[in-house]
Amino acid sequence: MVKWIVIAVVVLGLVLLGIAGMSVVRRLPELDRAMRKLMRRQEEALKLQADAEQLQQTILAVQHKAEIAQEQVAVIKAGRGENGKHSLQSAPSPW
């Protein structure tokens, strides 16, 4: 009698394990599609990250050029005098 109860419990456990396994196997295509979608998004994110780094380098280069231009403007203004007027501009008009 105990032997039949043990066999029934084991068989019931195997049936439940089989049902759970079939459930997972049926979902494999859906999980595969989700995995491929996540991999595409990861590739897109990596490309965007590379583009952002390149953009940051471009911004730094433009900022450096702007600083050089400001320094050159300051040198030119200093050469003209404190008020920034050129010597030809400060001459009185003959009219």
C-alpha positions in Angstrom: 0.0 0.0 0.0 2.8 2.4 0.9 4.6 1.4 -2.3 1.6 2.6 -4.4 1.4 5.9 -2.6 5.1 6.6 -3.2 4.8 5.6 -6.9 1.7 8.0 -7.2 3.6 10.9 -5.6 6.6 10.3 -7.8 4.4 10.1 -10.9 2.5 13.2 -9.9 5.8 15.1 -9.4 7.0 14.0 -12.8 3.7 15.1 -14.4 3.9 18.5 -12.8 7.5 18.8 -13.9 6.6 17.9 -17.4 3.8 20.5 -17.5 6.1 23.2 -16.2 8.7 22.2 -18.8 6.2 22.3 -21.6 5.2 25.8 -20.5 8.8 27.0 -20.7 9.3 25.3 -24.1 6.3 27.0 -25.5 7.6 30.4 -24.4 11.1 29.9 -26.0 10.3 31.7 -29.3 8.8 34.6 -27.5 11.9 34.8 -25.2 14.2 34.5 -28.2 12.4 37.5 -29.9 12.7 39.5 -26.7 16.4 38.7 -26.4 17.1 39.7 -30.0 15.2 43.0 -29.4 17.2 43.7 -26.3 20.4 43.0 -28.2 19.4 45.5 -31.0 18.7 48.1 -28.4 22.1 47.5 -26.8 23.8 48.0 -30.1 21.9 51.2 -30.7 22.8 52.4 -27.2 26.5 51.7 -27.8 26.3 53.6 -31.1 24.6 56.5 -29.5 27.3 56.5 -26.8 30.0 56.6 -29.4 28.3 59.4 -31.2 27.9 61.3 -27.9 31.6 61.0 -27.2 32.5 62.2 -30.7 30.1 65.2 -30.2 31.7 66.0 -26.9 35.1 66.0 -28.5 33.8 68.4 -31.3 32.3 70.7 -28.6 35.6 70.8 -26.8 37.5 71.6 -30.0 35.0 74.4 -30.8 35.3 75.8 -27.3 39.1 75.8 -27.6 38.8 77.7 -30.9 36.4 80.2 -29.3 38.8 80.8 -26.5 41.7 81.4 -28.9 39.5 83.8 -30.9 38.6 85.7 -27.7 42.3 86.0 -26.8 43.0 87.4 -30.3 40.2 89.9 -30.1 41.5 91.0 -26.7 45.0 91.5 -28.2 43.5 93.5 -31.1 41.5 95.7 -28.7 44.6 96.2 -26.6 46.5 97.3 -29.6 43.9 99.9 -30.5 43.8 101.4 -27.0 41.7 101.2 -23.9 38.5 102.5 -25.4 38.8 100.2 -28.4 38.8 103.0 -31.1 41.2 102.9 -33.9 43.4 106.0 -34.4 41.6 106.8 -37.7 38.2 106.6 -36.0 39.2 109.2 -33.3 40.2 111.9 -35.8 37.7 114.7 -36.1 35.7 114.8 -39.3 36.6 117.6 -41.7 32.9 118.3 -42.6 
